[in-house]
Amino acid sequence: MLDNKQNRVMKVIIYVVCIFLAALSILPFWIMIVNATRSTYQIQQHAVSLIPSGYLMNNLKILLGKSFNPAVGFANSLIISVGATVLSIYFSSLTAYAQVAYNWKLRDAFFSFIMVVMMIPGQVTMIGFYQMVYKIHMTNRLSMLILPAIAAPTMVFFMRQYLQPTLSMEIVQSARIDGAREFRIFNEIILPIMKPAIATQAIFSFVAQWNRLFEPLVLLTDKSKYTMPVMVSLLKGDIYKTEYGSIYLGLTLTVLPLIIVYLLLSKYIIAGVALGSVKG
Amino acid sequence: MKTKKPGYDRYARYGYFFSIPFVIAYLLFSLYPTLYTAVIGFTDLKGIGATAIHFLKDDPFRNFKTVLTNPSFKQGFKNTVGIWLCNFVPQMLLALLLAAWFTDRRSKVGAQGLFKVLLYMPNIITAATIAILFAAFFGYPMGPVNDLLVRFGLVEKPVELLRNKTTARGVVVFIQTWMWYGSTMITLISGILGISPEIFESADVDGANRVQTFFYITLPNIRTILLFTLVTSLIGGLNMFDIPRLFLNGGPDNATLTTSLFIYNQAFSGSYMYNRAAAGSMIMFVIIGILSAALFFVMRDRDEGKLRKQIKLQQKEYSRKMKAERRNA
């Protein structure tokens, strides 16, 4: 009896805390989206409101009238995120397959190397990278942000962890007997087996690429090459100083695609985090 | 067909073939820039558009000395570690508490899926956007925070909150905690769910209460995951850039300056001191290298421990089978 009562009190506390935290997750974005529809005057009177107003189009006009160009940022971010994700998924799977399926002399040494370098963030070697790219006149090329994704140690690590217990060499053997080449076996048999791992890794890679600020900020100086996060930093400058409604709208435009994708795929994302995503 | 030596595996070479793209990309885009950064640290490379390298002759370590004695770098390093610590401790405590609640079998929390989704959400939103959003929230004179403070009568007139160093740092700490506790929570939950339920059952039988179960069973069993979270969070924290850069750009008076931001400013915002930035980067590289090496050894030992356990289990199984067979015979 006593235990039951205690349990009920506990439950109430848990729900109160969880609802508070959930509200804390939603409110900042709610205020942002609502303010995107309010006029600067309304925001100056009362900066917090939970009810949208009718100035969305007006804010949009002001926003697009200056240097903030969400369409360009969206397109560039999409090219980089998709390109880098596809490359890192494909080549990480290939590298992981080489680890699991074949017995080669340097295999274990190579894997140890991957584990050692996997934690080193690209940010600390950016000066050298910038100088290298600058020397070959490739700054402002999106490819310089996409191609490095071919070598993604963290993803190789997770792909290998997935493939190790999943792969049965008998399938590979029978394909070999049927005369399939090794490369074809990888493309037509192994990749489909890896679908679940590919799905989670793709989501995380895409989000990480989409949110990346440091590298694009350093490499891209041409406004037509700006990505969404670099574009968003324009909202901080003097051009939009008092256009509060437009600033909120600009911020909303940068995260709306993410929020939609997140709500659609949240189940897989949460499952993916549970598998262990290596991030700060 | 040529005959091959016995034991020759004709497929082994594909292991090398399939690793080639990774290796080439790694050499080109990671290893070479790393070495190049290290080299630049020993040169006088500075000035807009400069690429020519001249090694320092009088004192090869001059850049490193300059950076290490630079008051901004020292302040930045202190801030970085301080901000990380102040966000990691509450983040971990909150995540542990929530993970314990969500995995408790006695008071099953409903709508768990929804809570997880909402609590994790800030983590996937662009940090750059969040930084500017919070800067707008604390805007003076009429940001939402001031609006609320005035409306609830906590202050009479709007305050310029972010002029205060402690407040500015506090907001950065809050943003970091808010963005990351959900992620830590989910990692911990999956760790706790990985513990064998038998251990919890026997604790129940022994009459352990919730708190005892948590401290004597749950915590020791997720030690490695805790350590993993600690190290990855520390490495991420040491690289903190997006939030401090776009929130207040290191201000007020360097209160939110981090080492990453210091390095960025040295090289890319007006001063073009690539040599000093490179030296600063290499200092951070060494610190992070040591941390990740430590993590590598811990993870490797754990894997080996698991393997040993599995072998033992198999041996037990095997001897049991043998015994059963003998009995049948």
Interface residues (C-beta under 8 A of the other chain):
Chain A: N7 M10 K11 I14 Y15 V17 C18 L21 A22 L24 S25 I26 P28 F29 I31 M32 I43 Q44 H46 A47 V48 F91 S92 L94 T95 Y97 A98 Q99 A101 Y102 N103 W104 K105 L106 R107 F110 S112 M115 V116 V117 M118 M119 I120 P121 G122 Q123 V124 T125 M126 I127 G128 F129 Y130 Q131 M132 Y134 K135 L147 P148 I150 A151 P153 V156 E182 F186 V207 W210 N211 L213 F214 L217 V218 M228 P229 V230 V232 S233 L235 K236 Y244 I247 Y248 L251 T254 V255 L258 I259 Y262 L263 S266 K267 I269 I270 V273 A274 L275 G276 S277 V278 K279 G280
Chain B: D9 Y11 A12 R13 Y14 G15 Y16 F17 F18 S19 P21 F22 V23 I24 A25 Y26 F29 S30 Y32 P33 T34 L35 Y36 T37 A38 V39 I40 L45 G49 T51 L98 W101 R106 S107 V109 G113 L114 F115 K116 V117 L118 L119 Y120 M121 P122 I124 I125 T126 A127 A128 T129 I130 I132 L133 F134 A135 A136 F137 G139 M142 G143 P144 N146 D147 L148 R151 W178 W180 G182 S183 I186 T187 I189 S190 F228 V231 T232 S233 I235 G236 G237 N239 M240 F241 D242 R245 L246 S260 I263 Y264 A267 F268 Y274 A277 A278 S281 M282 M284 F285 I288 G289 L291 S292 A293 L295 F296 M299 R300
